[in-house]
Amino acid sequence: MAKAPTQTQTQKKPRRKAPAKGKPAARRSAANDRSKLLFDGPDWTFDTMERAYRAIEDIAIGDLGLDIYPNQIEIISSEQMLDAYSSTGMPLMYRHWSFGKTFVSEERKYRKGLRGLAYEIIINSSPCISYNMEDNTMPMQTLVMAHAAFGHNHFFKNNHLFRMWTDAEGILDYLEYARGFVSECEERYGERAVEAVLDSAHALMPNGVFRYERPSRPTLREERARHRERLAQEEAEVNYLWDTLKAHKARKSSSSDGFDPAQGVDLPEENLLYFLEQYSPILKNWQRELLRITRHVAQYFYPQRQTKVMNEGCACFVHYHVVNELHRKGLISDGALMEILHQHTNVVTQPDFDDPRFSGTNPYALGFAIMQDIKRVVTDPTDEDREWFPGHAGKGDWRGVLKDVWVNFRDESFIQQYLSPKLIRDFHMFALETDESERFYTVSHIQDERGYREIRQALARNHDLSMIEPDIQVVGVDFLGDRTLHLACQSTDGARLAEADREATLAHLRHLWGFDVSLTQDGENSRD
Amino acid sequence: MSHFIDRRLNPKDKSLGNRRRFLRRVRKQVKDAVNKSVRQRAIADVDRSERVRVPYDGIREPSFHYEPGSGHQERVLPGNKEFKPGDRLRKPPSGSGGGRGNQGSEDGGGEDEFMFVLSREEFLELFFEDLELPDLVKQTLKEVESFEPRRAGYSSSGAPANLAVQATMRNALGRRLALRRPNDREVLELQSELFGLERVAEPSPEQRSRMQALREEIEEKSRRRKAIPYIDPLDVRYKVFEQEPQPNAHAVMFCLMDVSASMGEREKDLAKRFFVLLHLFLQKRYDRIELVFIRHTHNAQEVDEDTFFHSRETGGTVVSTALDEMQRIIAQRYPPSEWNIYAAQASDGDNFPGDSERCEQLMRNEIMRRVQYFAYIEIIDEAEAEFLSSDDNGVELWRTYQRVAADWANFEMKRIAKPGDIYPVFRELFARENQMEG
């Protein structure tokens, strides 16, 4: 009975749903024993939340063996949720008009009823902060806690990208520092001057991350020390008493080595913000610090952009397992489970390409489906699965396999490795190929024996950030001549940069560099 | 290990600073939108929040990205129904995007325009901007209706500060009487009688049994006293206050305007701002305001707002006809004993020769006796404003009204060439208001 609503919701493709688990009649009688229920009815209290949290914890830690940061669950109102939207979900952020722009547009959409608000927002920090909306019903709160406070939380703590590139312990302190620094600059140099730098820095944010090499981890103390050092240097620069020949010499050897073409500059450089911060001839110290802040923020979010499918898949898998376990133990009622599954189904629906609701691949649907499928392959493989996944088919320990997956992959490699022929058939996937010069899309592969590998390959490429985003690097600087900065863009498959944005972004680059900047694409001749 | 934190009571509007920065960024466009909507809206609707569209130009956040559809692409889509490898699909015409992907308009709205809603506050802030209002006046106008707490009976729950002692004690007393709770005096009397008997060295059998009875009675009474509390939570009553809007009288506002051909768009726009400001002011003081629009050329008629501002009439200019019409409407619908009557007149100063005499008579004998306030503005060219620096010279109507102004304190008149000139007309009115409040 509890399973029924799930199937009516996805009657088009019931196969895509989780493999049906056995549902003995005994289970139902347990669920009807109301005395064991964690909560009854839609209203939540802190007491029921706490009890539900404990019960979820039992399953998530005890059964699934998740490894999480301590949780801090905050209840917020819808207005506060809108506020959180506008600062990229972070509890504190420096001030900038673009966040205001997000806010007014989200607010309008929300007030007009065009869009509901998220049920939760979670932050990759330690303690792991998740915001739950006060409007959620108690079953929803249960779902949201299992999803965010355990699913996402585990993923943040364990996935190798997050471990390598983000510092969950330090991020809130760092943002606090950033916010303070930005408002200090606003006071000192005026809002407009700060805005001008941030505008330009924001335009370059996608190109402000290190992709291959882990930069040093900034601790708060180091940041502060650096800040003080810069201030002191600034004072020294205007204080004529200091401006003796000796100081002059010292400065030449320390801060101006960037301008000596022979040493220091390491080319090519993929991180444009880092390059500008280090070598721009015109920026003041506080401006360099602003670039540094935006660069750190960009870097912090970079792993999330690479693991959308996996992150959501992990969270959906965890909440799905947890709520079904809660129900099996008789801790939540049939009604609560139905409400949860109804929401769950909404979230993991993948509309077909010709459906008006279609807006690309739904990361929730894909991630959840692949993870459920891994569980199926591990516990109950078919011959096809054994042939495709000799490594884990029939291994039996799905918890171990999944945890290993969550640690070691990102979207592109995850799809490449684990998308099974069965899923390709279930989703009815096909690949469309086209070239700019053609007037047609050509169906290159469909969900059959010959297409599986190619479709899997293509879908993985669709989720590979390095294929989606232009690769732009600093390749040369004319330090001794007119100081032109040379950039090169290596595109994939002959894609061109969007013209209007290219020019606008280059203008921002020139603003930060102070001199001319040229960008060549795929070895063509330089255009200004 | 887990912590639940209730953040709902934390201050909202955390992003107010960002919002303010954003508005500053799009200031020019927003300002244009406000001006446009002042022109289009009905006077009574001016201070609503406003939906604003601004072009994306100033607020685009560019970045390097690939042109959608450029180069060679391969995409995987779900939901194949009948396609076979090698099938061809015609590309949708460029521009429509064909619903493939969600490139471009992530921000919602159109591709070229960004839409959001200005709050009432923000709207008025911009509207006031070139009216050059003093800050205090801006503040008073922006305030919404004032409320006063008013007693509204008792309730059994409430804040300790609102405890109604008398009502509580009255309930307690009634309950104690009804339940026959022994009072202090009764018990004391019995006790002293008992003490008296106990002091007797050799009590008689009657005395003994009396003592026994007394002891039992005292015990019974103290038991009842314990069981029936002096004040029970049931008795407690709290005062209830309701927020009641300040009682306001009704007001009617007459808008009079010359609509002959000499009044162009600029003149009408200025006149409208003038009417809006008076209306905002009245709105603050009165619960209900009715608006009456009277337009005139060589004859006058009452019209609706749209006609008032947007239709043109041809003909001469006889101002007294409008005053006649106003006079007639007052007599018919707005007895001065029940209504506060305000009037605002805008004109370019022209009048039929000789008619100004009649205007003066009407003003003195009829209208000024009945209205709270009459404001007249003469809209002139900026160039004219240069040499009409003195108030003393002017056309016939101006000189006539000056004589009226000399005798009636509640008559204001002013020449206006730009929005900033409007406020001084009302200065007296606002000053009075502030005095009243202060």
Interface residues (C-beta under 8 A of the other chain):
Chain A: F46 M49 E50 Y53 E57 P70 N71 Q72 I73 E74 I75 I76 S77 E79 Q80 L82 D83 S86 S87 R95 H96 W97 S98 F99 G100 K101 F103 V104 S105 E107 R108 K109 R111 L114 P127 Y131 E134 A149 E191 E195 D199 H202 A203 L204 M205 P206 N207 Q350 P351 D352 F353 D354 D355 P356 F358 S359 G360 T361 F427 H428 M429 F430 A431 L432 E433 T434 D435 E436 E438 R439 F440 Y441 T442 V443 S444 H445 I446 Q447 R450 G451 I455 A458 L459 R461 N462 I468 E469 P470 I472 C489 S491 T492 D493 G494 A495 R496 L497 A498 E499 A500 D501 R502 A504 T505 H508
Chain B: M1 S2 H3 F4 I5 D6 R7 R8 N10 K12 D13 K14 S15 G17 N18 R19 R20 R21 F22 L23 R24 R25 R51 I59 R60 E61 P62 S63 F64 H65 Y66 E67 P68 G69 S70 G71 H72 Q73 E74 R75 V76 L77 P78 G79 N80 K81 F83 K84 P85 G86 D87 R88 L89 R90 K91 G99 G101 N102 D107 G108 G109 F114 M115 F116 V117
